Amino acid sequence: MIRAAGGIVWRGTSECRKVAVVHRSRYDDWCLPKGKLEEKESWEEAALREVEEETGCEARIIGVAGPVSYEVAGQPKLVLFFTMEAIGECLFKQSREVKEVVWLSAEEALKKLDYAGERAVLMANAGHQEGAFQRLDRRTAPGN
């Protein structure tokens, strides 16, 4: 099994929370920051490292957001997402892997994300982050 970790990274004030969404060049997709665990690395360490590498943000973990699983070339992959808060200024630098980072409201991020599993984990964790999100019917979340 491929093991990966990532983050739902929030920044802003309680009245205006934004979440990081990254554009990956290789896949030409929009997703939450994530990546494979390195040898002897914990889920939390991997998530924090990947978030910093892909967004330029140092972050702190607030809680476990949940898992997303799917297959890659016939091999199962499990991504464990953590809810995070960005610390200080984010210093994003475009890389081979990540072309762009955008900070969006939860509602905007749901429209931007390309993968149903990531939309579902964001929806499950964003209701308390943004008042407008409360209007969405969780029963219709992608992946449910």
N, C-alpha and C positions, 0 to 999 in steps of 0.2 A: 504494500500500500504506500502510495505517495503521501507524505505528511507535510502540510503547509499551515501557515498561520498568517493572520492579517488583522487589520483594524478598521473599525468604524470610528474615524477620528473627527472629533467635534472641536470647533473654536468659535469664539464670539461671546456675546452677552446672553443672558437668559431670555431676553426679548428677541434676539436675532442670532440663532445658532445655525452654523453652516457645517457641512460634512465634506470631507475630502474625497474626490473622485479622480482617478488617474486615467490617462489615455496612453495605452501601450502601443508602441510603434509596430512591434513584431506581429501582433494580432489585429491591429487597427480596431481596438475595442475600448470601451469605457468600463472600468471596474473599481472595486475597492482595493486599496493597497494590500498586497499579500505576496507570499513567496515560500519556498520550500525551507524546511528546517535543515540546518547544518548539523554535522555530527556532534553529538553530546549537547546540543542546544535544546533548551526547554521551549515549550509552546510560547510562553510569555516572552522569552528572550528573542525568539524568531520574529514574533509579531512586532515588537518594538524596533528591532533592527530593520525589518522590511519597511515599516512605516517611515522610518528616518531615511532609508535609502531612496524610497520612491516619492516621498513628499518633501523632504528636507526639513521635516518637523521632528523635534524631540517631543515625546509624548509620555503620558503616564496612563497606566491601565486603571480603569474605573470598575470594570467587571467583565464577565464573559457574555459575549453577544450571542454565540451559538455556532453550530457547525453547518457546513455546506459540503455535500459530497456529490461526486460525479465521476465519470470515467475519462481517462486520457489515454488514447491509443490502446484501449482495452484493459487498462490498469486502473483500479479504484484509486481515487484521490479524496482525501479528507482535508478540508480547510477549517481550522478553528479560528473564529473571529472574536476579537475582544473589543469592548467599548472603551474608547480612549479620549483623552483631552489633550490637545496640543499645548505645549509649554513654550512660552516666549514666541519669538519670531520664527517663521518657517523660511528656510533659505533653499528653495527648490532650484536645482540645476538639472536641465535637460540631460538625459543619458541615452545610451543605446536602447535601454529597456522602456523608459518612460519619457514620453514626448511632452506631456502637459499635465498639470494638476489644476483642477477647478474646485472652488469652494461653493457649495450649493445648499439651498434649503433642502430638507428631507424630501419634500414634494418634488422639487426640481431634480434631485438626485435619482429618485425612483424612475423618472422619465428618461434619464440619461444612461443609467446602468444597462448593460447589455445582457446580463445573466439573471434568470428568474430566481435562482437560489440566493444570490446577493441581494436582489430586491426584497425577497422574503425576510432575510435576516435583518436588513435595514428597517423594514416596516415593523418587525417585531420589537425593535429597540428604539425606534424614533418617536413613538407616540407621546412619550413624556418630554421629549426635547422641543417639540414645536406644536403649538396650539392648532394650527391649520390641519395638522396631520390627524387630529382626532376625528375629523369628518370622514376619513376613509374607512371603508368597511373591511376589517381584517379578514373576514371570511373569503374575500375575493383576492387576497394576496397571492402573487405568483408563487407557485410551488406548493400551495395548500390543496 
